[in-house]
Amino acid sequence: MASRSPKASRSPSSSSSSPKTPSMAKRLLEDDLNLARRLRIHSNREAVFVKFTPFAVALAAGNLSLDSFRHFIAQGKNFLKAFAQAYESAANDTDDEYAECKLWELRKMVLKDMKKHDSFMQGWGLDVTKDVTPDSVTANCTEFLLAVASGKVDEAKGVVRLTTPFEKTIAAIYTVGTLTPCVQLYPFLAAELRMLLGLREDSHPYKKWIKMYTSDSHQELAVKTEELLEKLSVTLTRDEIDVLYNLYHQTMILEIDFFNSQPFAQPTVVPVIKGLSSAEDRLMFLSDFDLTCTVHDSSAILAEMALVTAPKSDCSQSGSDCSPSESPLVRMSSGDLRNMWEEISNKYTKEYEECIESIIPAEKVEFDHSLLVQALEQVADFEKRANSRVIESRVLKGLKLEDIVKAGESLNLQDGCISFYQKLTKINVDVNVHMLSYCWCGDLIRSSLSSVGFDHSNVHANELIFNEELLCTGEMVRKVESPIEKLQIYNSIMKDHADERNKLTVYAGDCVGDILCLLEADIGIVIGSSESLRRVGSRFGVTFVPLFAATVRKQKEVTDGGSLNWKGARSGVLYTVSCWAEIHAFLLGW
């Protein structure tokens, strides 16, 4: 049984049907925060890809080459010029007096920043009296900004010119929306770098750039642009919000291209696959499923499916409501089933907490792998007892395989999970991917990953047993029930691939059930913030380090003559991320 409660489930209808994908406008309007902040949150994935570019990582590490940095800040001047011109163009075109006044204010702030930037460039030995020729990627960015400011909106089927007075006011809103991620990105990146411990030291060579973009003036430009976008966007229709989102998103893509295009001729630790040879190396990527890949726990989904499809009254007594051909397996009524699930869920939650509490040492100990394995054997016993209760209760009896497959195909997965697996199929490196899960039904996993061509034989999970009519008997083949069994499967996979190739093993997981596999891998990545995983790991001497901070630290080591090798099995160090975009950017790049 997975270490989450079936009570934490989505609505019954969502477990068995595929909801219509809402427009971006609908998704943005349904959120609680204001539109400008929601746009920023929905573009967090792209911001992560900027942060994990080789350029940004080397900048954070303080070992970016001087020539690369000078090129970067010189190109920044072209961006500031484009910002000022775009604000001016939007101010001249709008009929909204409030918007016009605010746009002129923002332009004035940009002009002040341009003077500061000139002074900064001079400090790095650059001649500010000469115009800096934009490189091709910078030109793409600035031309896009100015095109929007002039009333050209690039939509899927071509370029639309907004010419009427009303349309020009809409164009002004689009301009602000397109500029917003531009003026936000540098302060965001500088703030991320400043938070790293090493950047608080005065010895960092690029500390002045970081301080400049975390200064009040640069923060104020970003905040005021976002505030203006929020006030102006209240008049937009849903279709116009969709256009605004697309423009915002296109700007973020151009920014990623800009950072990836910076001249960079030094060893880099990201993306990791660059250090692998397609002929000699293999990437082994293994992952948990529930709440690592999914938004909801699979046990909760199966529980809801059972409740939704259960008869309203006991078929064995009603007679008229169901026939033997329709229900070859007699099932308990929905009311009795709900009570049974409630009992199973409550008992599981209570005993799980007691089990975790019983294995945690009174005081923190030094990392000892064998000691941790010994403690987790108690968790294994608990999980097996919990699964026995589910099987003996027959609460899954009568589920149709067809419905399970449909539920898997419409399963809500973590944002960025599918795109990561899709990218894995396209890289020029030998990759072997496996899914290790406590899930009761491997078919649910296989159907949820069918769109990325996942090898069905590489799904390691429990399997529900079905009769000839493909109805679940309530029993299951028990294959993966504990951290110990997950580790055994992990080791078996490694043994099957024990050839002469150099293997880099990466495991992604989110809970106590994954901790042994996480520690066994060269790179163990914890996604999310499981309290029980952190408590158990920390007490047994496991160190949790944010992946970006670890990447920057590794970049420092490489520059000092260290190895690009991430081999770290049983080191006692795990890396933490908040989303799949971090895993994607770190391992595969854009």
N, C-alpha and C positions, 0 to 999 in steps of 0.2 A: 504494500500500500504506500502511496506517495506520502511524503511528510507534510501534507497540507490537508485541510479539512474539506470534504465534499460540500460543506455548507457555503464555502466561498465560491459559489458558482454563478455563471451568467444566467439570464432568464431561460426558462424552459424552451421557448420557441427558438432561441438563437442556437441551441445545441443541435438542432436537427434540420435547420434550413439555412440557406445562404442569403444574407441580407443584401439588398441592393447597395452598391458602393456609392456613398454620398459624394456630392461635388465638394471641392475644397472649400467653397464658400459656406456650405452647410456645416462642414466640420469646424471651420473657424468660428462661425456664429454660435455653435453649440457650446464652445468653451466659455469659461467664466471670465477670463482676463480680457482686457481691451484688445482691439484688433491688432494694433501695432506690436504689442507684446506677443500676441499669438502668432503673428507672422515670424517673429524672431524665434519662438520656440519650435515652430514647424520647420525652420531652417537650421535647427541645431545640428542636424546630421552633416550639412555642408560645412558648418563652422568647425566641426570635429575633424573633417578631412583637411581643412586648412591647417589646423593645429598639428596634425601628424605628418605634414609634408617634410621632406628632408631639410628644406630651408628653415622652416620654423623650429624644428627640433635642434638644428645646429645653432640657430640664433639663441634659443633658450639655454643651450649648453655653454654658450659663450665662446664657441670655437668656430663660428662661421668665418669664412675667409673675408679679409678686408675688402677685396675687389667685389665679392658678391654683395656685401653690405652696402658699399658705395653705389653700386648699380641699383639696388633696391630703393634707397632713399632718393636717388636722382629721379627714378621713375615716379616716385611719390609726388613730385612737383607737378607732373602732368595730370595726375588725378585731382589735385587741389585746383588746378586751373579749370578742369572740366566741371568740378563741383560748383565753382563760382559762376561759370557760364550757364550751367543748368538751372541754378537757383534764379539767376537773372532772367533767363528765358521764360521760366515758369511765372515769375512775378509780372513780367510784361504782358503775358497772355491772359492771365486770370481776370475775371470780372468780380471776384470775391475780394472785397477791400481788406478783410481780416487776413486772408491768405496772402495777399500781396504784401501787406505790412510785415508779416512774419517771414516771408521768403526773402525780402530785402535784409531783414535782421540776420538771417542765417547766412546770406551772402557776405555780409560784413564780417561775421565771425570767421568765415573761411578765409577772407582776405587777411585777417589778423594772423590766422594759422599759417598762411603762406609766408608771411614775414618771419615768423618763428622758424618755419621750415628752412628758409633761406639761411638764416643764422646757423641753424643746425648743420646744414650742408657745408657751409664754410668751415665749420669746426672739424669736418672730416676731409678737408682739402679739396673741395669741389668748387668750381667757378660758377657762381650763381648769376653772373652777367650774361652767360650763354644759355640759349634755349637747349633743353635736353631732348634729343630725338627719342620719341616713344618707340619702344620695341613693338613687335607685331601684336603681342598679347595685350600690352598696355593699350595700344591703339584700338583693339577690339573692344576693350572695356569702356574706354572714354567715348568712342563713337556710338556705342550702344546707349550710354547715358544721354548723350546729346541728341540722338535720334528720338528718344522718348520725350525729351524736353521740347523738341521742335514739333511734337504732335504726331510722331510716327510710332505706332504700337505694333510690335512684331507679334502677330498671332499665328496660329497653326497653319492657316491657309494663305498667308501673305502679309503685306504691310498695309495697315489702315491709317490714313492721314485724318487727324481730327482738326477740322477747320472752322466750324461755327463757334460763336462766342461760348455757348454752353459746352461744346465739346472741348474747347481750349481749357475751360475750367476743370473738366475731368482730366485732361492731359496734365494739368498742373498737379493734380492729386497723384496721378501715375508717376510723375517726375519725382515727387517727394518719396513715394513708395520705392522707386528704383534707387534713389540716393540713400535711403535709410540704411540698408545693409552695408553700403560702402563706408559711411561715417561711423557705423557701429563696429566694423570688423577689426580695425587696428586697435581701438581701445579694448575690445574683447580679448584679442590676442595678447596685448601688453599686460592686461590684468591677469590672464592665465599664467604668463611667464613670471610675473612678479610674485605670485602666490607660492612658487617653488622656493624652497628654503635657500638654495644656492643663490637665487637672485636677490635676496635681501642683503647680500654682502656687497660692499662698495667696490670689490675687485672685479665685478662682472664688466667686461669690456663694452657692452652695449647697454649699460644701465641708463644712460641718458635718453636713448630712444624709448626705453620702457617707461621711464619717468615722464617723458614728454607726452606719451599717449595715454598715460593714466592720470595726467594733470586735469585740473578742474575745467580748463577751457576745452580740451578735446572731449571730455566726458559731457560737457554742457552742450556741445554741438550735436552729439549723438542723442542726448536726452530730448533736446528741443525739437530736433527733426522728427523723432518718434512721437512726441506730443502733438506736433502739427499734423502728422499723418493720422493720428487717432481722431482729432477734431474734424478734419476734412472728410474722412472716409465714412462718416455717419450717413452721408447722403447717397452712398453707392448702393446700387442694386446687387443682387447675388451674382449676376453675370459679370458686373464690373469688379466685384471682389475677386472673382476667379481670374480676371485679367490682371488685377493688381498682384495677386499671389504669383502668377506666372512670371510677371516682370521681376518681382522680388527674387524669385527662385532663379531666374536666368542670371541675375546679377551675381548671386552667390556662386553659380557655376563658373562664371567668368573670373571671379575672385580666386577660385580654386585653381583654374588654369593659370592665372597670374603667378600665384605662389609656386606652382609646380614648374613654371617656365623659368624661374630665376636661375642664372648661371650658377652651377654647383659642381665643383670638380674635386670633391673630397669624399673619403669613405663615409657611408651613412648606414645607420642601423634600420632605417625604415625606407620602403616597406620591407618586411622580413624576407619575402620571396625573392628579392633581388640578390640575396646572399645564397640562394639555392641554385644549383645547376640542374637543368632539365635532364641531363644525361646521367648524373652521378648521385643526385639527392632525391629524397622523397619527403613530402610534407604529409604527416599523419595528423588529421584533424578529427578529434573525437569530442562528442558533446552529450550532455544531458538533454532531455526533451521538455519535461514539465517545468514551466516558469523560467526555463533557460531559453527555450525557443517559443513557448506558448505564453499567451496572456493569462489564460486560465488553466488550472490544474486539470489533467485528463480524468482523474477520478471524479471530480465534481461534474465534468461534462457527461461522463457515463452514468453517473447517478441521476442527473437531470433527464437524460434520455430514458432511463428506466421509469422514472416518475411520470413523464409525459405519455409514454406508451402503455402504462399500466391500466388495466380495466378499472372503471369507477367502482365496481363492486366485485366480489369474488366470483369468478366464472364457474367455479365448481358448484356454486349454489344457485346462481341466477339462471343458468341454462339458456334462457332466451337471448341473452346479450352476446353470446359467442358460441361458435360451433367447434367441434374437434378439429375440423379442417382449418379453421381460422386460428385456433390456439391449441396446437398439439402439446404444448407445455403449459400446464396449469400454473397460473401466476397469482400472487397475492394481490389484493385490491390496492389502489393507489394510496388510500388512507393508511393501510397497514404497512405498505412499502415506505411511505414517508416517515412513519414512526420508527421503522427499522433502521432507515438511513440516519435518522436523528440520533438513535442510540449508538450506532456504529461510529458516527462522526464524533460525538461527544466523548465516547470512551477512548477513541484514538487520540484526540487532542489532549485529553487529561493524561493518559499514560505516556504519550510522547514527551510531554513536558517533564513528567516525573523521570523518564528514562534519561533524558538529556541532563537533567539536574544530577542524577546519580553517577554519571560518568565523569563529570567535570571535577578536576582536582581542586582541593580547598585553596591551594596557592598555585600561581603560575609556575610551570616547569620548563626546563630547557627542551628544545625540540628533540623528540625521540620517536622515530617512526614506529618502531615495534610497540612502544607503550601506547601510542594512539590506536594502532590496529587492535591491540588487546582490549582497549576500552570500547571500540566500536563493535566488537563481537556481541556486546550486550544490546546494542542498537539492532544488530542483525536478528537476534532472538525476538526482540519486540516486533520488528516489522513482519516477521514470518507469522507470529501469533495474530497480528492484525489482519493479514491476508487470509489466514485460516477462518477468521470470523466472517469475512466477506463471502468466502466460498461456501461455508456451511449455511449461511443465511439464505443463499440462492437469490440475492437481491438483483443480480444481473441476468437472471433467467428470463428468456423470452426476447432479449434484444436481437434485432435483425442485423445480420452482417451488412446488408445493403444500407441500412440507416447509419451504421457506424462509419462506413466508407464515405457516405455523403457528408456526415458531420466532420470527418477528417478533412475533406476537400474544402470545407468552408470554415475551418478552424482559424480563430484569430491568433496570428503569430506575432511575436515581438517585432516592432518596427525595425526594418533593416535586416532581419534574419534571412528572408528569402533572397534578397539581392546579394547578400554575402555568399550564399550557396550557389547562386547563379554565376557569380564571378569566379568561384572556385572551379567551375567546369570550363572556364575559358583561359585560365592561365597556362603558360608554357612550362609547367613544372609537374612532375608526377605527384598526384594527390590521391590519398586514400582516406575516405571519410566514413566514420561510424557513429551510430547513435546508440547510447547506453541509457536505458530508462527503466524506472520502476513501473511504468505504465502497465495497466492490466491487459491492454490490447494492442499488440504490435501493428494490427491492421489500421488502427487509428493514426499511428505515426506514419506508416507507409503512404496512406492516402493523402495526408497533409503535406507530404514532401514530393508528391508525384510530379508537380510542375517543374521540379529541378532535376528530374531523372535520377533520384536517389536510388542506389542499389538496394533492393529489398533485402538481400541477404546480409546487408550490413546494419540492419536494425536489430538490436539486441534488447528484447523486452519480454514480458510475460505474454501469453497468448490465450485468449478466451477459447473455449471449446464449443463448437457448433455441431448441431445434428444434421441430418440429411436435408432438412428444410432450411438450413443455414440460420437456425435460431440458436441463440446461446443457451447452453444447458445450465449455466450458472457456475460452472467449473472453469478452471484455467490450468494451463501448463505453466508451472512456476519456474522461471528461469533467472529473473533478476529481482531480488527482494531486499538487498542490503548493500551497504558500502563494501563489505567483504566480497560479495559476489560480483559487484561492479569491477573491483580491482582484479579479480580472477579473470573476468572476461577481457579486461584491458590487457593483462599480461598474455593471455592466449592470443589476442590479436597481434601483439608485438612479436610473439613467437612465430606466428604464421608468416610474418614479414621479416624474418631474421635473415635477410640476404646481405650481400656485400654493400648495398647502397647505404649512404649516410642518411639517417632519418632524423627529422626534427619533429618532435611530438608536441602537439598543442591540445589541451583539454579545456573545454568551457563548461562550467557548471554553476549552480546557484545555492546548493544546500548541503547539509551534513552528509547526505548520501553520496556526494561527489568528492568529498575531501581527500580520500585516498588516491583517487585517480588524478585529481588536481595536483597533488604532491608528487605523483609518479611521473607526470609529464615534464618535458623540458620547460614548457611554459604553461602554467596553470592559471587560467583566467576566470575570476569570479565575477559573474554578472548579477547586478542587483545588490540587495543589502539584507540578506538573511541574518537575523539576529542570532539564531541558534548556531549557524555556521561560524559567525564571528566569535561567539562565546567559546565554543568548543575549540576552535583553532587557536585562539589567543591563549587560552589556558594551557594548551599543549605546546606552546612555544612557536606557533606558526605566525609569521609576519605578513601583514596585508599591506601592499604598496600600490598606490594608484599607478595604472599602466603608463600614463603619460610621464609621470615623474621618473619611473623606472627607465623609460625610453631615453629621456634626457640624460639621466645618469650614465646609461650605457654609451650614449654618444660621446660623453666626456671621456669615458674609459678608452674608447676606440681612438680618439685623437691623441691620447696619452700613450698609445702603443698597445692598447688592449685588443682583445679578439672580438670579432663580430658574432662569435658563437654564443647562442642563447642557452646552451645545454645547462640545465639546472635541476635535474631530477632529484627529488628528496632533499632539496636545499632548505626546505622549511619556509620558502618565500612564495607567496601567491600574489597575483596582480589583479587589481580591481578595476572594473569599468561600470559605467552606468547604462550603456546601450551597445547594440551590435555595431553601430557605426565606428566605435573605437576599435573593436576587434578587426573590422573590415579595413579601416585605414592603416592600422598597425601592421597587419599581416600582408595585405594585398595592395594597398594604395588605392588611388582613385581609378 
